Amino acid sequence: MNHLAATLRTCRDLLDGYGVHGWRDIIDALLASPASDYDRALAAKSWFGGMGSLNDLVISPINGDRVAPEEVALANERLMTALNDLLVVANALIKARDRKQR
């Protein structure tokens, strides 16, 4: 299993564990797609930025997520770490291919 797929699964499982809806299907569709890792990295990177993007997500019982009020800060710290890891891996794949094409 490659690093991008593993990082995507980590993000999906974290969100799923807190009952965050919507992103599981999006991530699973990307994992199942026949796209190259480069194209998957571009797709994952597109999830960052803009209203309603993945990095706008906040895990909270107010949003209907399965998290105790005293665990909100830890849950969101874990989420930000996982999303940062995803962005780092995606950027590395994109930069590696761009370097090869020069």
N, C-alpha and C positions, 0 to 999 in steps of 0.2 A: 504494500500500500504506500502510495506516495505521500509526501508531507502536506501538500495542499488538501488532498482528500481527508487525511487525518485531522487537519485543522478545521475543515468544514464540518466534519462529524462531531468534533469537540464543541463547536459553537452550537450546532443543531441540538446535541444532547443536553447542553446547559440550558438552552432556551426551553426545550421540551420538559426538562426537569422542573422548571418553574411554571410550567403551564402557559408559556407565551405562545399565542396562536399566530398562524400565518407564515412564519419563517420556515417551519419544518418542511412544508411542501416545496417552497422555493429552493431551499438548500438540497433537498432530496432530488429535485428535478435536475439541478446542476450536476450533482454527483452521478446521476444516471445518464446524463447526456453523453453522446459520442464525441463531444468537443475535445480539443487538445487541452493540455494543462494551461497553456498560454491563454486560450480563449476562456477557460474556466476562471483563470486569475483575473482577466479583464472583467468578466461578469461579476465576480465577487467584489472587485474594487468599485464597480458601479453602485454597489449597495451603500456606499459611504458618501454622505453629503446630500444636501437637499432635504426638504421636509418629508417626514415619514420614512427616512432612511434607517438603516440598521443601527447606525451610531446614535440615533435619536431615542432609541428604545430605553426605557427605564423600567426595571423590574420593581413592581410595587403591588401591594394588595389593593390599592385604589384602582389599578388597571385590571383587577381580576386575576392577578398572578398568584401562584401558590408560594407565598413567602410570608413568614411572620414579620410583623412590624420591626422587631428588634434585629432581624436578619437582612433588612433591605440594603444597608450599606455594604455588607459583605457580598451579597448577591450581585450588586451592581459593580463592585470591584472585580469580582470574578468575570462578569460579563465584559467589562472594559479590557481586562487582560486577554480574554479569548479573542475579542474583536481586534485588539492590537496585534496579536499573533497572526490572525488571518490577514490583516493588511500587510504586515511585514513579509509573510510568505508570498502573497500575491505580488507585491512590488518586486520581490527578488526574482520571481519567475519572469515577470515582464521585462525587467532590466537585463536579465541574462539573455533572453531572446533578442532584445534590441541590440545588445553588444555583439551578438553573433552575426547579425545582419549588416553590420557596418563594414 
